[in-house]
Amino acid sequence: MPIIPVLYSNKFNELVLLKCLFLLVVLVGCSPPRELVKCSMKDSNCTVTNSYDAFLERTICQAGNVVYSISEQKLVSILSVATEVQRKMKVVTHFSHSIPKLVCPDGQDGLLISTKNLNRVVKINLAVMMMTVESGVTLRLLRQLINEAAKAGLAFPYAPYWWGLTIEGLLGSSVHDYVVEMRIVSPAKVQDGYAKVWVLNESDKDLNAAKVSLGVLGVISQ
């Protein structure tokens, strides 16, 4: 018995193609990394990883505690207490994009300082074309601001492919040509209350070093 081919109309073929494309669109998606700092007892007995969910050595990075700073004043208080008791500290960003385990403090005796909540835009000065932001602001949060700034003739000179990077992370990656001022909270002597806020601007030669400090000079607040 001969086989008679069934011919479909162009309209039917287009409909099938559209359904296939719709299925592909529905299935393709993405999600942000999971919470990188996990603690078994509220903010104590913690582990921290990066956005890749593994460091190069495949080891587990532990910390005794994590604190979430919400302001520069809070940072001063945190560093003051930890410095007085000579406790090792490391800063962890929202998504922790670092591949080496530079974020690891001194095991269960160490302290993690998270800038996750330091994510506010402080001010925009259109007259001098400058923006002031807290260090934990991610480019995802800045995206809307960048779009609005563009309407006023401003532009963000560098933008990496991944929106999870923070402003402080960009500075650590040497993306710093247009930084004109930084505020850094660092450990200090007893007469300074064990913590001090440094304000560095273009008149300070130390600003160039602070732009690529990799976190070793203190915690960037703005």
TORMIDO-296923 format. One line per field, with one value per residue: residue number from 1; chain; residue in three letters; z, x, y of N, C-alpha, C in turn. Coordinates in pm, 1 decimal, decimal comma. Example, Ala and Ser with C-alpha at 12.3 -4.5 7.8 and 13.67 -1.06 7.14 Angstrom:
pos: c(1;2)
unit: c(A;A)
code: c(ALA;SER)
nc3: c(780,0;708,0)
nc1: c(1319,0;1285,0)
nc2: c(-569,0;-225,0)
cac3: c(780,0;714,0)
cac1: c(1230,0;1367,0)
cac2: c(-450,0;-106,0)
cc3: c(780,0;787,0)
cc1: c(1320,0;1290,0)
cc2: c(-330,0;3,0)
//
This chain:
pos: c(1;2;3;4;5;6;7;8;9;10;11;12;13;14;15;16;17;18;19;20;21;22;23;24;25;26;27;28;29;30;31;32;33;34;35;36;37;38;39;40;41;42;43;44;45;46;47;48;49;50;51;52;53;54;55;56;57;58;59;60;61;62;63;64;65;66;67;68;69;70;71;72;73;74;75;76;77;78;79;80;81;82;83;84;85;86;87;88;89;90;91;92;93;94;95;96;97;98;99;100;101;102;103;104;105;106;107;108;109;110;111;112;113;114;115;116;117;118;119;120;121;122;123;124;125;126;127;128;129;130;131;132;133;134;135;136;137;138;139;140;141;142;143;144;145;146;147;148;149;150;151;152;153;154;155;156;157;158;159;160;161;162;163;164;165;166;167;168;169;170;171;172;173;174;175;176;177;178;179;180;181;182;183;184;185;186;187;188;189;190;191;192;193;194;195;196;197;198;199;200;201;202;203;204;205;206;207;208;209;210;211;212;213;214;215;216;217;218;219;220;221;222)
unit: c(A;A;A;A;A;A;A;A;A;A;A;A;A;A;A;A;A;A;A;A;A;A;A;A;A;A;A;A;A;A;A;A;A;A;A;A;A;A;A;A;A;A;A;A;A;A;A;A;A;A;A;A;A;A;A;A;A;A;A;A;A;A;A;A;A;A;A;A;A;A;A;A;A;A;A;A;A;A;A;A;A;A;A;A;A;A;A;A;A;A;A;A;A;A;A;A;A;A;A;A;A;A;A;A;A;A;A;A;A;A;A;A;A;A;A;A;A;A;A;A;A;A;A;A;A;A;A;A;A;A;A;A;A;A;A;A;A;A;A;A;A;A;A;A;A;A;A;A;A;A;A;A;A;A;A;A;A;A;A;A;A;A;A;A;A;A;A;A;A;A;A;A;A;A;A;A;A;A;A;A;A;A;A;A;A;A;A;A;A;A;A;A;A;A;A;A;A;A;A;A;A;A;A;A;A;A;A;A;A;A;A;A;A;A;A;A;A;A;A;A;A;A)
code: c(MET;PRO;ILE;ILE;PRO;VAL;LEU;TYR;SER;ASN;LYS;PHE;ASN;GLU;LEU;VAL;LEU;LEU;LYS;CYS;LEU;PHE;LEU;LEU;VAL;VAL;LEU;VAL;GLY;CYS;SER;PRO;PRO;ARG;GLU;LEU;VAL;LYS;CYS;SER;MET;LYS;ASP;SER;ASN;CYS;THR;VAL;THR;ASN;SER;TYR;ASP;ALA;PHE;LEU;GLU;ARG;THR;ILE;CYS;GLN;ALA;GLY;ASN;VAL;VAL;TYR;SER;ILE;SER;GLU;GLN;LYS;LEU;VAL;SER;ILE;LEU;SER;VAL;ALA;THR;GLU;VAL;GLN;ARG;LYS;MET;LYS;VAL;VAL;THR;HIS;PHE;SER;HIS;SER;ILE;PRO;LYS;LEU;VAL;CYS;PRO;ASP;GLY;GLN;ASP;GLY;LEU;LEU;ILE;SER;THR;LYS;ASN;LEU;ASN;ARG;VAL;VAL;LYS;ILE;ASN;LEU;ALA;VAL;MET;MET;MET;THR;VAL;GLU;SER;GLY;VAL;THR;LEU;ARG;LEU;LEU;ARG;GLN;LEU;ILE;ASN;GLU;ALA;ALA;LYS;ALA;GLY;LEU;ALA;PHE;PRO;TYR;ALA;PRO;TYR;TRP;TRP;GLY;LEU;THR;ILE;GLU;GLY;LEU;LEU;GLY;SER;SER;VAL;HIS;ASP;TYR;VAL;VAL;GLU;MET;ARG;ILE;VAL;SER;PRO;ALA;LYS;VAL;GLN;ASP;GLY;TYR;ALA;LYS;VAL;TRP;VAL;LEU;ASN;GLU;SER;ASP;LYS;ASP;LEU;ASN;ALA;ALA;LYS;VAL;SER;LEU;GLY;VAL;LEU;GLY;VAL;ILE;SER;GLN)
nc3: c(0,0;-92,2;57,4;147,9;152,2;401,4;366,2;522,7;592,5;544,0;747,2;955,6;1003,4;1089,0;1326,3;1481,1;1500,2;1645,9;1889,4;1971,6;2003,4;2208,3;2413,9;2452,4;2544,2;2785,4;2931,6;2961,7;3199,6;3491,8;3810,6;4111,4;4303,1;4584,5;4939,3;5073,6;5317,6;5585,1;5895,1;6185,0;6429,0;6455,1;6408,2;6447,3;6449,1;6165,5;5806,2;5495,4;5147,1;4792,3;4493,9;4313,5;4460,3;4558,7;4660,8;4526,7;4651,4;4737,1;5000,8;5319,9;5434,5;5740,3;6007,0;6316,7;6377,8;6214,0;6118,8;6022,7;5881,0;5887,9;5856,1;5846,4;6103,3;6246,6;6145,6;6254,2;6525,0;6522,5;6430,6;6632,6;6867,5;6790,1;6728,9;6974,1;7118,9;6966,6;6742,9;6442,2;6129,5;5837,0;5531,9;5374,9;5073,4;4909,1;4708,1;4687,6;4482,9;4457,4;4358,7;4484,1;4834,0;4989,2;5163,4;5393,5;5743,9;6063,8;6113,9;6357,6;6537,8;6401,2;6247,7;6036,7;5837,0;5691,5;5402,2;5290,6;5353,5;5326,7;5107,0;4981,7;4782,8;4833,6;4747,6;4454,2;4252,2;4013,0;3916,3;3938,7;3828,2;3980,0;4176,7;4493,4;4672,0;4891,8;4994,0;4952,3;4743,5;4465,7;4112,8;4003,6;4157,9;4092,9;3828,9;3750,8;3845,0;3683,5;3436,7;3479,7;3535,5;3289,6;3143,5;3229,3;3120,3;3233,9;3281,3;3349,6;3355,9;3342,0;3309,7;3413,5;3291,6;3470,4;3693,1;3965,7;4099,4;4346,5;4438,1;4601,5;4533,7;4266,4;4295,8;4416,7;4200,7;4043,8;3896,4;3880,4;3787,0;3791,6;4052,2;4306,6;4573,8;4886,2;5168,6;5443,2;5697,6;5950,7;6168,5;6472,1;6704,2;7068,4;7166,9;6969,2;6995,0;6900,4;6642,4;6328,1;6099,6;5777,6;5544,2;5219,7;4948,7;4623,3;4679,6;4844,5;4846,2;4921,2;4824,3;4580,2;4653,3;4816,0;4633,9;4518,6;4726,1;4799,1;5025,2;5247,5;5391,0;5543,5;5599,6;5336,2;5340,6;5196,4)
nc1: c(86,0;69,5;245,8;113,1;224,9;174,1;90,6;157,5;23,5;175,0;104,5;43,5;296,7;434,1;299,9;373,4;648,7;651,2;548,6;754,3;963,3;854,9;853,1;1127,6;1195,7;1059,1;1187,9;1449,9;1636,8;1754,2;1915,4;2006,0;2313,1;2311,0;2264,1;2569,1;2699,0;2661,4;2525,2;2522,1;2415,5;2232,2;2408,1;2651,8;2920,3;2997,0;3009,2;3161,9;3141,5;3201,5;3060,9;3085,8;3053,4;3263,9;3604,1;3940,2;4097,1;3909,4;3837,6;3673,3;3565,6;3575,8;3425,1;3400,9;3197,8;2953,6;2888,1;2651,8;2688,0;2520,3;2571,1;2819,9;2887,7;2821,5;3012,6;3245,3;3203,6;3204,5;3466,7;3613,5;3557,9;3646,9;3915,8;4018,9;4024,5;4198,9;4114,8;4094,9;3978,1;3770,5;3636,8;3327,9;3153,9;2832,6;2785,2;3032,0;3262,4;3518,9;3775,0;4011,3;4050,8;4043,3;3871,0;3856,8;3871,1;4032,6;3958,0;3741,1;3789,2;3778,4;3628,9;3365,7;3282,9;3010,6;2915,1;2672,5;2437,2;2513,4;2417,4;2326,3;2252,1;2411,8;2422,7;2362,9;2534,1;2470,3;2575,7;2854,2;2893,1;2906,4;2869,1;2784,4;2818,5;2742,8;2969,5;2880,1;2702,8;2568,5;2618,6;2382,6;2190,6;2269,7;2201,7;1952,4;1996,1;2209,9;2085,1;1909,4;2093,3;2213,9;2027,6;2071,4;2308,5;2522,3;2754,9;2846,7;3171,2;3286,3;3165,0;3119,2;3057,0;2899,1;2640,4;2654,1;2874,0;3024,9;3071,2;3298,8;3424,3;3485,8;3677,3;3879,5;3948,8;4094,5;3948,2;3929,3;3971,2;3811,1;3754,3;3723,7;3712,9;3731,3;3604,3;3726,3;3716,0;3927,9;4136,4;4269,2;4478,6;4470,8;4416,5;4261,1;4029,5;4036,8;3941,2;3917,3;3805,7;3903,9;3928,9;3984,7;4087,2;4136,6;4351,0;4511,7;4790,1;4776,9;4541,6;4563,6;4680,3;4479,7;4280,6;4337,9;4350,8;4270,8;4133,8;4301,1;4359,2;4149,7;3792,2;3596,3;3369,0;3232,2)
nc2: c(-119,3;212,8;490,4;788,9;1110,0;1359,0;1684,2;1985,5;2304,1;2627,6;2798,1;2625,6;2516,3;2743,1;2789,4;2566,1;2614,8;2855,3;2765,4;2597,5;2781,5;2936,5;2749,0;2716,4;2971,8;2980,0;2780,4;2868,2;3037,7;3222,9;3258,3;3434,5;3382,7;3154,7;3222,2;3315,8;3314,8;3106,1;3013,8;2810,1;2873,9;3126,5;3408,8;3289,9;3043,4;2990,9;2938,4;3028,0;3084,3;3128,5;3285,2;3082,7;2863,5;2719,0;2717,5;2739,2;2542,7;2367,3;2364,0;2414,2;2721,0;2871,2;3063,9;3237,9;3423,4;3637,6;3970,3;4215,2;4506,9;4820,7;5082,6;5345,9;5425,0;5196,9;5024,2;5136,6;5082,2;4800,1;4736,8;4858,1;4710,1;4452,3;4501,0;4578,7;4339,9;4205,8;4055,0;3867,2;3987,7;3976,1;4101,3;4040,5;4040,3;4095,2;3892,9;3773,8;3731,8;3642,6;3417,6;3297,9;3212,8;3457,9;3570,7;3426,3;3423,1;3381,5;3099,5;2952,9;3151,0;3381,5;3678,3;3773,0;4048,5;4170,1;4349,7;4355,0;4495,3;4754,3;4925,4;5156,8;5447,7;5740,9;6014,7;6218,8;6432,1;6635,2;6868,2;6861,6;6622,1;6374,5;6077,8;5947,2;5656,3;5379,5;5118,1;4857,2;4857,4;4700,1;4643,7;4568,1;4699,6;4950,5;4974,1;5083,9;5339,7;5416,3;5428,7;5641,4;5841,5;5864,0;6001,2;6254,1;6311,1;6178,4;5905,7;5568,3;5464,1;5205,0;4875,9;4559,0;4219,6;4085,2;4150,3;4123,7;4222,3;4436,7;4785,5;4815,5;4580,2;4624,8;4823,9;4678,3;4531,2;4692,8;4876,8;5188,7;5445,5;5675,0;5736,2;5967,6;6014,5;5842,9;5665,7;5503,2;5263,4;5171,2;4965,5;5109,7;5296,6;5287,0;5543,0;5646,7;5514,1;5256,1;5231,6;5399,3;5651,3;5708,0;5964,1;5997,9;6192,7;6346,9;6509,0;6366,6;6159,9;5898,1;5800,3;5668,9;5427,0;5324,9;5275,4;5032,1;4848,6;4593,9;4529,7;4525,1;4751,1;4826,4;4861,4;4956,7;5216,3;5414,5)
cac3: c(0,0;-99,9;166,2;94,8;242,8;447,0;348,9;616,2;541,8;601,8;871,3;1058,9;1033,6;1167,5;1460,1;1550,7;1528,0;1753,5;2013,7;2010,7;2052,5;2337,3;2509,9;2481,6;2624,2;2919,7;3001,9;2987,1;3309,7;3576,6;3947,6;4179,7;4389,6;4714,5;5048,8;5079,9;5458,0;5657,0;6035,7;6250,5;6544,4;6420,4;6341,3;6503,3;6392,0;6026,5;5692,0;5385,0;5018,9;4692,1;4401,1;4242,6;4559,0;4590,8;4643,0;4446,8;4727,9;4775,2;5145,9;5381,9;5501,8;5862,3;6084,7;6442,9;6374,1;6105,6;6154,9;5904,2;5907,1;5819,3;5846,1;5878,3;6249,2;6290,2;6111,0;6354,2;6648,4;6501,7;6425,6;6762,1;6960,2;6742,8;6738,6;7115,9;7163,1;6867,7;6666,1;6298,3;6058,5;5691,8;5475,3;5274,5;4997,2;4892,6;4629,4;4704,9;4351,3;4458,0;4342,9;4599,8;4959,7;5063,9;5258,7;5512,2;5861,5;6142,7;6160,0;6454,2;6613,4;6310,9;6235,0;5903,5;5832,4;5564,6;5352,7;5216,4;5380,6;5292,1;4965,4;4949,8;4709,3;4929,2;4678,9;4314,9;4228,0;3868,2;3882,5;3922,2;3766,2;4073,2;4256,9;4616,4;4706,8;4992,6;4930,7;4919,8;4630,3;4350,9;3984,5;3978,4;4217,1;4024,0;3689,1;3733,0;3865,7;3564,3;3331,2;3510,3;3521,7;3146,7;3095,3;3266,1;3055,8;3308,9;3235,9;3429,3;3255,4;3330,7;3351,1;3384,1;3236,5;3578,1;3772,6;4108,5;4159,1;4427,4;4415,0;4666,2;4455,4;4147,4;4335,9;4437,6;4069,4;3975,9;3817,1;3976,8;3724,5;3815,8;4195,1;4352,7;4720,3;4953,1;5314,5;5487,3;5842,2;5976,0;6308,4;6515,9;6837,0;7178,8;7180,8;6867,2;7019,0;6830,6;6504,1;6275,3;5964,2;5691,6;5427,4;5122,3;4823,9;4519,9;4733,1;4923,9;4763,4;4962,3;4755,7;4476,0;4718,2;4866,4;4521,5;4488,2;4856,0;4815,4;5156,9;5355,5;5464,0;5624,7;5536,1;5261,9;5374,5;5082,2)
cac1: c(0,0;156,4;239,2;79,8;276,0;79,4;147,3;102,1;25,3;277,1;51,0;59,8;440,2;468,3;243,5;459,9;774,6;628,1;533,8;888,4;1036,8;796,2;900,6;1267,1;1198,1;1011,2;1282,7;1575,0;1623,8;1872,0;1885,9;2126,8;2373,9;2247,7;2328,4;2705,4;2736,2;2564,5;2562,2;2439,9;2350,1;2207,7;2523,6;2771,0;2960,8;2959,6;3093,0;3143,7;3194,2;3191,1;2949,6;3107,4;3023,2;3384,4;3732,9;4032,6;4146,4;3793,4;3830,5;3562,8;3610,2;3497,3;3437,4;3329,0;3077,1;2935,7;2809,4;2602,4;2691,5;2416,3;2614,2;2960,6;2898,4;2820,9;3144,2;3340,6;3178,8;3247,4;3612,7;3667,3;3547,9;3731,4;4056,4;4057,7;4053,6;4293,8;4047,6;4113,7;3854,3;3769,5;3514,6;3261,0;3055,9;2702,0;2793,9;3166,7;3301,5;3660,7;3806,4;4093,6;3976,8;4092,4;3768,7;3861,2;3939,8;4111,6;3875,5;3635,7;3824,4;3771,5;3504,6;3328,8;3207,0;2937,9;2869,2;2549,1;2335,7;2566,3;2379,5;2247,4;2308,6;2414,2;2380,0;2402,3;2560,9;2474,6;2654,1;2995,0;2887,7;2959,4;2776,7;2840,2;2744,7;2804,8;3059,3;2813,2;2611,0;2601,9;2583,6;2240,9;2116,9;2308,7;2159,2;1847,8;2058,1;2289,1;1991,6;1860,9;2205,8;2239,3;1934,9;2128,3;2438,4;2626,2;2776,6;2935,4;3273,8;3316,1;3056,3;3154,0;2948,4;2816,9;2584,2;2665,7;2990,9;2999,8;3163,4;3426,2;3486,6;3543,0;3800,3;3979,7;3986,0;4166,6;3860,6;3934,5;4019,7;3725,9;3727,9;3782,0;3714,6;3695,8;3597,9;3768,6;3722,7;4038,8;4179,0;4348,8;4537,8;4377,1;4376,5;4159,5;3914,0;4061,2;3891,8;3926,2;3755,4;3994,8;3865,9;4090,5;4041,9;4239,7;4466,6;4590,3;4863,7;4739,9;4420,1;4600,5;4700,5;4350,7;4198,5;4370,1;4395,6;4228,9;4074,4;4398,8;4372,7;4030,8;3662,5;3547,5;3229,6;3175,5)
cac2: c(0,0;330,6;589,2;920,9;1213,2;1459,9;1817,4;2082,6;2440,9;2715,6;2853,4;2523,0;2508,8;2861,5;2771,3;2470,2;2683,4;2951,4;2690,0;2552,0;2898,0;2972,7;2650,4;2749,0;3094,5;2947,8;2695,0;2939,2;3132,3;3233,5;3296,7;3480,9;3281,3;3135,8;3295,0;3264,1;3296,9;3023,9;2995,8;2708,4;2935,9;3265,9;3468,0;3226,3;2914,5;3016,4;2904,0;3122,1;3039,5;3233,9;3266,0;2956,9;2759,5;2642,0;2782,2;2658,8;2427,8;2285,3;2357,8;2486,7;2842,9;2886,3;3187,3;3229,4;3506,9;3733,6;4088,1;4284,4;4650,2;4897,3;5221,9;5368,9;5426,8;5057,4;4970,3;5186,0;5007,0;4661,4;4731,4;4898,2;4596,7;4342,6;4541,5;4581,3;4202,9;4153,5;3950,4;3877,9;4021,2;3978,5;4157,9;3958,1;4117,4;4030,9;3770,7;3718,5;3682,3;3607,6;3275,2;3258,9;3226,5;3573,3;3610,6;3341,0;3477,0;3286,5;2988,0;2981,6;3271,2;3495,7;3754,0;3819,7;4173,2;4172,1;4480,5;4327,4;4597,6;4887,1;4921,2;5275,7;5560,3;5852,1;6137,1;6240,3;6573,7;6652,2;6987,6;6821,9;6489,6;6275,2;5998,8;5891,0;5534,9;5293,9;5021,1;4732,0;4872,2;4616,2;4704,4;4540,6;4810,2;5072,9;4973,6;5184,1;5470,1;5445,8;5468,7;5775,4;5933,8;5883,3;6103,8;6384,1;6324,7;6108,4;5768,3;5484,0;5433,6;5062,5;4787,7;4419,5;4139,0;4028,9;4259,1;4095,5;4287,0;4555,4;4896,9;4784,6;4474,5;4687,1;4891,9;4575,0;4477,8;4801,2;4964,0;5297,6;5568,5;5790,8;5751,5;6093,8;6018,1;5717,9;5663,6;5370,6;5242,5;5079,6;4955,5;5224,5;5287,2;5301,4;5683,0;5674,1;5428,2;5129,5;5235,7;5534,9;5672,7;5783,0;6024,8;6023,7;6253,7;6362,6;6580,6;6271,5;6064,3;5762,9;5757,3;5572,5;5297,1;5278,4;5230,0;4891,7;4797,9;4454,0;4511,1;4511,7;4877,1;4848,8;4836,7;5072,8;5246,9;5489,5)
cc3: c(0,0;17,4;105,6;192,1;277,0;439,2;443,2;556,9;609,4;735,5;986,0;1101,2;1119,7;1310,7;1543,2;1590,4;1643,5;1888,1;2064,2;2067,7;2188,9;2446,5;2550,0;2570,8;2767,5;2998,8;3036,4;3097,5;3390,5;3715,6;4013,5;4266,2;4523,1;4820,1;5076,5;5222,3;5528,0;5798,3;6100,6;6370,1;6520,3;6345,4;6395,0;6438,2;6243,1;5926,9;5581,5;5259,6;4921,2;4595,6;4317,8;4332,0;4590,2;4569,1;4568,2;4519,6;4768,5;4926,3;5196,5;5460,3;5621,2;5929,9;6211,6;6439,4;6245,6;6157,7;6026,5;5934,9;5826,0;5803,3;5877,3;6029,4;6305,8;6259,7;6213,7;6483,5;6636,7;6505,9;6559,5;6859,8;6919,5;6755,2;6882,6;7166,4;7064,2;6789,0;6516,7;6229,1;5908,2;5644,5;5370,5;5206,0;4977,0;4820,9;4628,0;4578,0;4346,1;4444,9;4453,7;4729,7;5046,7;5173,4;5389,4;5627,2;5935,7;6200,2;6256,1;6542,1;6529,6;6302,9;6089,9;5916,1;5695,2;5529,3;5272,4;5232,5;5363,0;5142,8;4921,4;4864,0;4799,3;4863,8;4534,8;4294,5;4077,6;3827,6;3857,0;3865,8;3854,1;4146,8;4378,8;4657,8;4819,3;4924,0;4887,7;4806,3;4515,6;4223,0;3947,0;4034,9;4145,6;3883,0;3662,6;3749,1;3743,4;3451,1;3353,5;3494,0;3375,1;3088,6;3125,1;3207,4;3130,6;3257,4;3331,4;3335,2;3236,0;3378,9;3315,2;3336,4;3344,7;3671,7;3922,6;4175,9;4239,2;4392,2;4478,7;4592,7;4328,5;4179,8;4356,6;4307,8;3982,1;3881,0;3899,1;3916,6;3764,2;3962,8;4245,3;4505,2;4774,8;5103,6;5359,2;5639,7;5868,7;6125,2;6344,8;6655,9;6944,8;7193,3;7076,5;6883,7;6943,6;6688,7;6456,8;6132,7;5888,2;5571,2;5331,8;4995,5;4730,6;4568,1;4816,1;4832,3;4798,8;4892,8;4649,3;4533,9;4765,2;4754,9;4487,6;4615,0;4877,3;4957,0;5272,4;5437,2;5555,4;5545,6;5466,2;5298,0;5261,9;4979,6)
cc1: c(88,9;135,3;217,1;130,4;169,0;146,8;78,2;113,5;136,2;231,8;67,1;206,2;485,0;418,7;329,1;591,3;760,3;614,8;669,3;970,5;985,5;844,2;1044,4;1277,4;1157,5;1116,2;1412,8;1553,9;1751,4;1828,1;2014,7;2185,5;2300,8;2321,0;2465,0;2754,2;2625,6;2615,0;2467,5;2364,7;2338,5;2327,8;2654,8;2795,2;2925,8;3057,7;3063,2;3206,6;3187,7;3077,0;2964,2;3079,3;3144,0;3507,7;3826,3;4075,1;4035,5;3781,6;3712,6;3618,6;3518,6;3523,6;3355,1;3197,1;3072,9;2851,5;2773,5;2593,9;2584,1;2454,6;2762,9;2982,4;2901,6;2954,3;3248,8;3326,9;3230,1;3399,3;3675,3;3669,4;3643,8;3879,8;4104,5;4094,6;4144,8;4235,4;4068,6;3979,1;3875,3;3634,6;3458,6;3154,5;2928,7;2713,2;2933,6;3217,6;3446,1;3681,1;3900,9;4017,1;4035,3;3995,0;3778,1;3935,0;4013,0;4023,5;3766,7;3667,3;3809,0;3632,9;3485,3;3247,5;3141,4;2894,3;2739,5;2446,1;2387,4;2542,2;2298,2;2326,1;2299,0;2366,4;2428,7;2417,1;2578,1;2562,8;2800,7;3006,9;2952,5;2846,5;2850,6;2754,9;2817,2;2875,2;2990,8;2713,9;2658,4;2562,3;2439,3;2155,5;2147,9;2251,0;2051,2;1904,4;2139,3;2199,3;1939,8;1972,1;2234,7;2148,0;1987,1;2267,6;2552,3;2638,5;2869,8;3042,0;3302,8;3196,7;3092,9;3032,0;2852,7;2772,0;2598,4;2785,1;2950,2;3100,4;3299,1;3499,9;3550,8;3674,2;3912,6;4028,0;4053,0;4080,2;3840,1;3967,0;3939,8;3686,9;3798,6;3784,7;3671,3;3692,7;3625,4;3774,2;3829,8;4069,4;4271,3;4403,5;4433,2;4329,0;4273,4;4036,1;3918,8;4004,8;3888,6;3872,9;3854,4;3916,3;3976,7;4030,3;4160,2;4362,6;4557,3;4659,4;4827,9;4613,4;4451,6;4621,5;4567,7;4262,5;4221,1;4415,2;4363,9;4179,3;4172,2;4414,1;4254,0;3905,3;3617,1;3401,0;3159,2;3285,5)
cc2: c(123,4;424,6;726,1;1026,6;1315,0;1596,0;1914,8;2222,1;2521,0;2772,4;2755,1;2512,7;2626,6;2847,5;2676,2;2536,4;2781,5;2881,3;2641,5;2666,3;2940,6;2878,3;2679,2;2871,4;3066,0;2870,7;2765,7;3042,0;3136,7;3276,4;3343,3;3370,5;3271,3;3217,8;3233,4;3241,0;3219,3;2999,2;2895,4;2764,7;3085,9;3322,1;3412,1;3090,5;2910,4;2955,1;3004,4;3063,0;3156,2;3202,2;3139,6;2835,9;2671,9;2728,5;2687,7;2531,9;2331,8;2270,1;2440,5;2604,5;2869,0;3020,6;3172,9;3303,8;3588,0;3848,6;4161,3;4433,4;4721,5;5044,1;5231,5;5369,7;5285,0;4991,3;5011,3;5106,2;4863,8;4650,4;4766,7;4781,2;4485,0;4376,4;4538,2;4442,5;4130,3;4035,5;3973,3;3897,5;4012,2;4031,9;4062,4;4043,1;4035,3;3896,6;3709,5;3650,8;3634,4;3457,2;3227,2;3284,6;3337,9;3615,2;3532,5;3409,7;3365,6;3175,6;3032,5;3102,3;3397,8;3557,2;3796,7;3947,9;4181,8;4314,0;4466,1;4438,4;4740,5;4909,0;5042,3;5375,1;5682,6;5980,9;6136,5;6390,2;6593,4;6769,7;6952,9;6680,4;6382,1;6204,8;5945,7;5772,5;5462,1;5178,0;4892,8;4741,0;4783,7;4687,4;4674,4;4652,9;4941,3;5083,5;5078,1;5324,7;5511,9;5493,2;5610,2;5879,3;5964,2;5991,1;6244,3;6403,7;6259,2;5965,3;5697,2;5429,7;5285,8;4981,7;4644,3;4341,8;4090,1;4139,6;4236,1;4160,5;4410,1;4664,4;4868,2;4673,3;4527,6;4757,5;4791,1;4512,8;4583,7;4882,9;5090,8;5433,5;5692,0;5806,9;5876,8;6104,2;5882,9;5739,7;5519,9;5367,3;5137,7;5071,7;5071,4;5199,6;5314,8;5445,2;5725,6;5586,0;5297,5;5124,7;5380,3;5539,9;5760,2;5835,1;6066,9;6082,5;6275,8;6438,8;6489,8;6171,5;5920,1;5712,4;5652,9;5433,1;5238,8;5223,7;5083,2;4819,1;4650,6;4425,6;4508,4;4639,6;4905,2;4817,7;4963,9;5095,3;5321,7;5512,7)
//
